[in-house]
Amino acid sequence: MKRLLSFFIIVIIGISCSSENVQELQDPCDSADVVFKQDVEALLSANCTDAGCHNGPNGVGGLDLNTYASAKEIADNGKLMNRITGSGNLMPPSGKLPKCDIERIRTWVEQGAPNN
């Protein structure tokens, strides 16, 4: 009975690992070459400004992510990464961003938040 149980556990773990590997191959996260206009601005727009939260000088919490200059300032002072990684109030309020989106933003910040 123990052998049968061990066999099923190994099979289940194998299937789980295999499906995770397949998912990674099907949906790769390329965060190496992040471009503000195409990657970061789109993420900020979809999750932060279009929701009506941080879309101007009077944005919620005094945060404006509607322009490159204001987004860079928030990235440079650490507030952007703190909020999207859960240090402090997690943003967006609808739930944590997907890991790949966080990595794209992190890469952009670590590259000096260029306007590219």
Buried (B, 14 or more C-beta within 10 A) or exposed (E): EEEEEEEEEEEEEEEEEEEEEEEEEEEEEEBEEBBBEEBBBBBBBEBBBEBEBBBEEEBBEEBBBBBBEBBBBBBEEEBBBBBBBEEEEBBBEEEEBEEEBBBBBBBBBEEEBEEB
